[in-house]
Amino acid sequence: MQDSRMTSALWLTILSSLFEQDSKGFTVLGAAPTVIILLLILWFVFKWFKGGLWEGALTSFENRQRRLNTNKNLPDDIDSIQEELSCLREYTGLLKDVKENQRKL
């Protein structure tokens, strides 16, 4: 995190130094990236509010939270599923068939 702050500060310093020179060439050289950065920011803001980026981010966060909750509750679910499976095996008689097949082998 700190490296990205230093990198962005370095880029802003370089961009600022281009405008501080007494040359039209350096000023134009500084204006081009500034315009590109501003256009990217405007594009992002437009996509965020009008392009569905907000809804996509919310959906992504909801899916992530659902996966985290599933992983958190998985051991409890496995116990209940195993109990239900054993009850179904006893009810259908599948448990007896499995034991008989194991004896034959």
Secondary structure, 3 states (H helix, E strand, C coil): CHHHHHHHHHHHHHHHHHHHCCCHHHHHHHHHHHHHHHHHHHHHHHHHHCCCHHHHHHHHHHHHHHHHHHHHHHHHHHHHHHHHHHHHHHHHCHHHHHHHHHHHC
